[in-house]
Amino acid sequence: MIKAILFPSDVFSIREVDSSYQNEYEAVIESGDFQIYLYDYEEFVRDGILRLNRTPSEKTCTLLRGWMLKAEQYERFYNQLLERNIELITTPEQYCTMHLFPNVYPLIAEDTPRMLVYPENEDGPVEAKINLDEIKSEFSRFMVKDFVKSEKGTDFPKFFDSAALTEKEFFNWLRIFRQYRDKLFTGGICIKEFVDLKKYGDRTNEWRVFYLGGNVLSVCRNSGQLDFVSEVPKSLVEKYRKLPSPFYTVDYAELADGSWMILEAGDGQVSGLSDEQDASVFFRGIKSKKKIF
């Protein structure tokens, strides 16, 4: 049974919630059905030291709402919390499955754009393993991301046109991608087929679905689209209720031809609510499903 919610604290006070999670924090208080714990995210990431505002006296099944951690950081975080009687509902293995897109890709491949994966390991930098001719033979247009995220809100291209791309240009852009991602760079490089999304005015039609315990927790608009847009097909949402994690998200989008695809998937603990999502409804949903665990 989920008994507690764990949030990151304010940078300057372990007794106050991070302002980015204030709305969710207040919604949990309003629900009146969960204990609340706070942890210092910055100190943990910087120094590996886990500091909490308080700890339970007995083992407590807990749902995390917080910032992303790399897989190895999450494992340390999970184990240190467990030593203090806070047991997150998502194990390190489950987190790794949903947080690193190449891990979940085989499970959703028939409903998501095609992808080539170039992992980085002890053999050397990933760029040395990438063959642009191979990429061009697979995709007429493609986008670049690491194992977790693409680079948005910068001058990095949304996609590359294979016909107009030279090797020099491409590897220069990979260097820039590395600079933008910096310490957040994770796992290696993913080359994903670029697909055209349907537009309603200047908005795409994207939806984020949270799944909890094999059930659909919420289905919400995720791109500022208006009410008259098509909704993500229920059959597609239902199809991915049983991925191997207790709490995760799947992002769906309508394509230009009216079909639907999965754009992303992620761990639910570190996935944000949609802009228009009601946090009180979200946590009431968690309350109604908490006995699953």
C-alpha positions as CSV (number, residue, x, y, z in Angstrom):
1,M,0.0,0.0,0.0
2,I,1.3,3.5,-0.9
3,K,1.5,5.4,2.4
4,A,3.8,8.3,1.6
5,I,4.9,10.8,-1.1
6,L,8.5,11.9,-1.3
7,F,9.3,15.4,-2.8
8,P,12.5,17.4,-3.3
9,S,13.0,20.1,-0.7
10,D,13.7,23.8,-1.3
11,V,17.4,24.5,-1.9
12,F,17.7,26.5,1.3
13,S,15.5,24.6,3.6
14,I,15.0,20.9,4.1
15,R,11.6,21.6,5.8
16,E,10.1,23.3,2.7
17,V,9.2,21.7,-0.6
18,D,10.8,22.7,-3.8
19,S,8.7,25.5,-5.3
20,S,8.3,23.6,-8.6
21,Y,6.4,21.0,-6.6
22,Q,4.4,23.3,-4.4
23,N,1.1,22.6,-6.3
24,E,1.5,18.8,-6.0
25,Y,2.6,19.2,-2.3
26,E,-0.5,21.1,-1.5
27,A,-2.7,18.6,-3.3
28,V,-1.2,15.8,-1.2
29,I,-1.9,17.7,2.0
30,E,-5.5,18.3,0.7
31,S,-5.9,14.5,0.1
32,G,-5.2,13.9,3.7
33,D,-4.2,10.3,3.1
34,F,-0.4,10.3,2.7
35,Q,2.6,11.0,4.8
36,I,5.0,13.5,3.2
37,Y,8.8,13.3,3.2
38,L,11.3,15.8,1.7
39,Y,14.8,15.2,0.5
40,D,17.7,17.5,-0.6
41,Y,18.1,16.7,-4.3
42,E,21.0,19.1,-4.9
43,E,23.1,17.7,-2.0
44,F,22.4,14.1,-3.1
45,V,23.4,14.8,-6.7
46,R,26.4,16.9,-5.8
47,D,27.8,14.9,-2.9
48,G,26.0,11.6,-2.8
49,I,24.7,12.5,0.7
50,L,21.0,11.8,1.4
51,R,19.4,14.3,3.7
52,L,15.7,14.0,4.7
53,N,13.4,16.2,6.7
54,R,12.4,13.2,8.8
55,T,12.2,9.4,8.5
56,P,9.4,6.8,9.3
57,S,9.7,4.4,12.2
58,E,8.8,1.4,10.0
59,K,9.2,0.5,6.4
60,T,6.9,2.7,4.3
61,C,5.8,2.1,0.7
62,T,6.5,5.5,-1.0
63,L,5.9,7.2,-4.3
64,L,8.5,9.6,-5.5
65,R,7.7,12.9,-7.2
66,G,11.0,14.4,-8.1
67,W,13.8,15.3,-10.5
68,M,15.5,13.0,-12.9
69,L,18.5,10.9,-11.7
70,K,20.9,8.9,-13.8
71,A,20.4,5.1,-13.4
72,E,23.4,4.7,-11.1
73,Q,22.3,7.6,-9.0
74,Y,18.8,6.2,-8.6
75,E,20.2,2.9,-7.4
76,R,22.2,4.6,-4.7
77,F,19.2,6.8,-3.9
78,Y,16.8,3.8,-3.6
79,N,19.2,1.9,-1.4
80,Q,19.9,4.8,0.9
81,L,16.2,5.5,1.3
82,L,15.5,1.8,2.0
83,E,18.1,2.0,4.9
84,R,15.8,4.7,6.4
85,N,12.6,2.8,6.0
86,I,11.4,4.6,2.8
87,E,10.7,1.9,0.1
88,L,10.1,3.5,-3.3
89,I,7.5,1.6,-5.4
90,T,9.9,1.5,-8.4
91,T,13.0,-0.6,-8.1
92,P,16.3,0.5,-9.7
93,E,15.8,-2.2,-12.5
94,Q,12.3,-0.9,-13.2
95,Y,13.5,2.7,-13.2
96,C,16.3,1.8,-15.7
97,T,13.8,0.1,-18.0
98,M,11.5,3.2,-18.3
99,H,14.0,6.0,-17.9
100,L,16.4,4.9,-20.6
101,F,14.5,4.9,-23.9
102,P,16.6,2.1,-25.6
103,N,15.5,-0.2,-22.8
104,V,11.8,0.3,-23.3
105,Y,12.0,0.7,-27.1
106,P,11.7,-3.0,-27.9
107,L,8.5,-3.2,-25.9
108,I,6.8,-0.3,-27.9
109,A,8.6,-0.6,-31.2
110,E,5.5,-1.3,-33.3
111,D,4.0,2.0,-32.2
112,T,6.9,4.4,-32.1
113,P,9.3,5.8,-34.8
114,R,12.2,3.6,-35.8
115,M,15.5,4.1,-34.0
116,L,19.2,3.3,-34.2
117,V,21.2,3.2,-30.9
118,Y,24.8,3.9,-30.4
119,P,25.8,3.3,-26.7
120,E,28.8,4.9,-25.1
121,N,31.0,2.6,-23.1
122,E,34.6,1.9,-22.2
123,D,35.5,1.3,-25.9
124,G,35.6,5.1,-26.4
125,P,33.3,8.0,-27.4
126,V,30.1,7.2,-29.1
127,E,30.8,9.5,-32.0
128,A,33.5,7.1,-33.2
129,K,30.9,4.4,-33.6
130,I,28.4,6.4,-35.6
131,N,28.2,5.7,-39.3
132,L,26.4,8.5,-41.1
133,D,25.9,6.4,-44.3
134,E,24.1,3.8,-42.2
135,I,21.8,6.4,-40.8
136,K,21.1,7.9,-44.2
137,S,20.2,4.5,-45.6
138,E,17.6,4.1,-42.8
139,F,16.1,7.5,-42.5
140,S,15.3,10.4,-45.0
141,R,14.9,12.6,-41.9
142,F,16.0,11.9,-38.3
143,M,16.4,13.5,-34.9
144,V,19.1,13.1,-32.3
145,K,18.7,12.5,-28.6
146,D,20.7,10.8,-25.8
147,F,19.2,7.8,-24.0
148,V,16.9,10.1,-22.0
149,K,16.2,13.5,-23.8
150,S,16.5,15.5,-27.0
151,E,17.8,19.1,-26.9
152,K,14.9,21.5,-27.1
153,G,14.8,25.3,-26.7
154,T,18.2,25.8,-28.3
155,D,19.4,26.3,-31.9
156,F,20.0,22.5,-32.1
157,P,18.0,21.3,-35.2
158,K,14.7,19.6,-34.6
159,F,15.6,17.2,-37.3
160,F,18.2,16.5,-40.0
161,D,17.5,16.0,-43.7
162,S,19.7,13.1,-44.9
163,A,19.9,14.4,-48.5
164,A,21.3,17.7,-47.5
165,L,23.6,16.7,-44.6
166,T,27.4,16.4,-44.9
167,E,29.5,14.4,-42.5
168,K,31.3,17.4,-41.3
169,E,28.1,19.3,-40.5
170,F,26.6,16.3,-38.7
171,F,29.6,15.6,-36.5
172,N,29.9,19.3,-35.6
173,W,26.3,19.2,-34.5
174,L,27.0,16.1,-32.4
175,R,29.8,18.0,-30.7
176,I,27.3,20.9,-30.0
177,F,24.8,18.4,-28.7
178,R,27.3,17.1,-26.2
179,Q,28.0,20.7,-25.0
180,Y,24.3,21.4,-24.5
181,R,23.7,18.1,-22.6
182,D,27.0,18.5,-20.7
183,K,26.8,16.5,-17.4
184,L,23.2,15.4,-18.2
185,F,24.4,13.4,-21.2
186,T,23.2,9.8,-20.6
187,G,24.0,6.5,-22.1
188,G,24.9,7.3,-25.7
189,I,23.2,8.6,-28.9
190,C,19.8,7.6,-30.3
191,I,19.0,8.4,-33.9
192,K,15.2,8.4,-34.3
193,E,13.1,8.6,-37.4
194,F,11.5,12.1,-37.7
195,V,7.7,12.1,-38.2
196,D,5.4,14.9,-39.0
197,L,2.8,15.7,-36.3
198,K,-0.6,17.0,-37.0
199,K,-1.1,20.7,-36.3
200,Y,-4.3,22.4,-35.0
201,G,-3.4,26.0,-35.6
202,D,0.1,26.2,-34.3
203,R,-0.3,23.4,-31.7
204,T,0.5,19.7,-32.0
205,N,-1.8,17.1,-30.5
206,E,0.2,15.3,-27.8
207,W,-1.1,13.5,-24.7
208,R,0.6,12.2,-21.6
209,V,-0.7,9.1,-19.9
210,F,0.3,8.1,-16.4
211,Y,0.1,4.4,-15.6
212,L,0.0,3.1,-12.0
213,G,-0.1,-0.6,-11.0
214,G,-1.1,-1.7,-14.4
215,N,-4.0,0.8,-14.6
216,V,-4.5,4.1,-16.4
217,L,-4.1,6.8,-13.8
218,S,-4.6,9.9,-16.0
219,V,-4.9,10.9,-19.7
220,C,-4.1,14.6,-20.3
221,R,-3.4,17.0,-23.1
222,N,0.3,17.7,-23.2
223,S,0.9,20.4,-25.9
224,G,-1.4,23.2,-25.1
225,Q,-4.0,22.0,-27.6
226,L,-7.6,23.1,-27.6
227,D,-10.7,21.0,-26.7
228,F,-11.8,20.2,-30.2
229,V,-8.8,18.1,-31.1
230,S,-8.9,14.3,-31.5
231,E,-8.3,12.3,-28.4
232,V,-5.6,9.6,-28.1
233,P,-7.4,6.3,-29.0
234,K,-8.4,4.3,-25.9
235,S,-7.3,1.1,-27.6
236,L,-3.7,2.4,-27.9
237,V,-3.7,3.7,-24.3
238,E,-4.9,0.3,-23.0
239,K,-2.4,-1.6,-25.1
240,Y,0.5,-0.3,-22.9
241,R,-1.0,-0.8,-19.4
242,K,1.4,-3.7,-18.6
243,L,4.9,-2.4,-19.2
244,P,7.4,-3.7,-16.6
245,S,7.2,-1.0,-14.0
246,P,4.6,0.0,-11.4
247,F,4.6,3.7,-12.3
248,Y,5.4,5.2,-15.7
249,T,4.4,7.6,-18.5
250,V,3.8,7.2,-22.2
251,D,3.5,10.2,-24.5
252,Y,1.3,9.8,-27.5
253,A,0.9,12.1,-30.5
254,E,-1.3,12.4,-33.6
255,L,0.6,12.3,-36.9
256,A,-0.2,14.4,-39.9
257,D,-2.0,11.5,-41.6
258,G,-4.3,11.1,-38.5
259,S,-2.7,8.0,-37.1
260,W,-1.1,7.8,-33.7
261,M,2.3,7.0,-32.3
262,I,4.3,6.9,-29.1
263,L,6.8,9.7,-28.9
264,E,8.4,9.0,-25.5
265,A,8.1,6.9,-22.4
266,G,9.5,7.5,-19.0
267,D,9.5,6.7,-15.3
268,G,6.4,8.2,-13.7
269,Q,8.3,9.4,-10.6
270,V,10.4,11.9,-12.6
271,S,7.8,12.8,-15.3
272,G,6.1,16.1,-14.9
273,L,2.3,16.6,-14.9
274,S,0.8,18.2,-18.0
275,D,0.4,22.0,-17.9
276,E,-3.4,21.8,-17.5
277,Q,-3.4,18.7,-15.3
278,D,-5.2,19.0,-11.9
279,A,-2.8,17.8,-9.2
280,S,-5.7,17.2,-6.8
281,V,-7.4,14.8,-9.2
282,F,-4.0,13.2,-9.9
283,F,-3.4,12.4,-6.2
284,R,-7.0,11.3,-5.6
285,G,-6.4,8.8,-8.4
286,I,-3.3,7.6,-6.6
287,K,-5.2,7.3,-3.4
288,S,-7.9,5.2,-5.1
289,K,-5.2,2.8,-6.5
290,K,-2.8,2.7,-3.6
291,K,-4.1,-0.6,-2.3
292,I,-2.7,-2.3,-5.4
293,F,0.8,-2.1,-3.8
